[in-house]
Amino acid sequence: MEITKDTKLADLLAEYPWLKAELPKVNEKFKMLNTPVGKIMLGKATVAEMSKKSGMNADIIISRINELISNHTNQ
């Protein structure tokens, strides 16, 4: 799956369900995805919106997610 700034978080998690538990490794603020408010945001959030909420550059988020996916598939 190619990840871009327009990629929806829900699509990422549908493809890689384990990623939800790993996202806090990218940024501590992503721990909120496990809260009721975070669950609501899951359906709508894109990588660009994750960038705005966390203060992290979207390209860095994409790179870190790709690293997590690569590491997970190589296990």
C-alpha positions in Angstrom: 0.0 0.0 0.0 1.4 3.4 -1.0 1.0 5.9 1.9 0.5 9.6 1.0 -0.6 12.6 2.9 -4.1 11.9 1.8 -4.1 8.3 3.0 -6.9 7.7 5.6 -5.8 6.3 8.9 -8.8 3.9 8.7 -7.5 2.5 5.4 -4.1 2.0 7.0 -5.6 0.2 10.0 -7.8 -2.0 7.7 -4.7 -3.1 5.9 -2.4 -3.3 9.0 -4.6 -3.8 12.1 -1.6 -4.2 14.3 -0.4 -0.7 13.4 -2.8 1.0 15.9 -0.8 -0.4 18.8 2.5 0.7 17.1 1.6 4.3 16.2 2.6 5.7 19.7 6.1 4.7 18.8 6.0 7.3 15.9 4.6 10.0 18.2 3.4 9.9 21.8 0.3 11.9 20.9 -1.0 8.9 18.8 -1.8 7.1 22.1 -5.1 9.1 22.0 -6.2 6.7 19.2 -7.1 4.3 21.9 -9.5 6.7 23.6 -13.2 7.2 22.7 -12.4 10.5 20.9 -9.6 8.8 19.0 -11.9 6.1 17.8 -14.2 8.7 16.3 -11.2 10.4 14.6 -10.0 7.1 13.1 -12.7 7.1 10.4 -11.9 10.6 9.1 -8.2 11.3 9.8 -5.7 11.4 7.0 -1.9 11.4 7.4 -1.9 15.2 6.8 -4.4 15.6 9.7 -2.3 13.4 11.9 0.6 15.7 11.1 -1.3 18.8 12.2 -2.5 17.2 15.4 0.9 15.9 16.4 3.1 18.7 15.1 5.2 16.2 13.2 6.0 16.6 9.5 3.7 14.4 7.4 6.7 13.0 5.4 8.3 11.9 8.6 5.1 10.2 9.8 4.9 8.4 6.4 8.5 7.3 6.7 8.1 6.0 10.2 4.9 4.1 9.3 6.7 2.6 6.4 9.5 1.5 8.7 7.1 -0.1 11.1 5.4 -2.0 8.3 8.7 -3.1 6.9 10.0 -4.2 10.3 6.7 -6.1 11.0 6.7 -7.9 7.6 10.3 -8.9 8.0 9.6 -10.7 11.4 
